[in-house]
Amino acid sequence: MWPKLDFIFQGKARKYRGIKVDELGKAIANNVLTIGIGTEYFLYDDFKSLIR
């Protein structure tokens, strides 16, 4: 459903776009390998930057 609605999320609303489950999994797996403390909050572009 999200790919069909992505055209709505342009400009400032881009951060609310959906992300595919496989991309989400890759981003989470890659982020586990980074050093960090506390709670992290990610938006669409943050997840996309974690996918290698």
Secondary structure by P-SEA (a helix, b strand, c coil): ccccccccccccccccccccaaaaaaaaaaaaacccccbbbbcaaaaaaacc
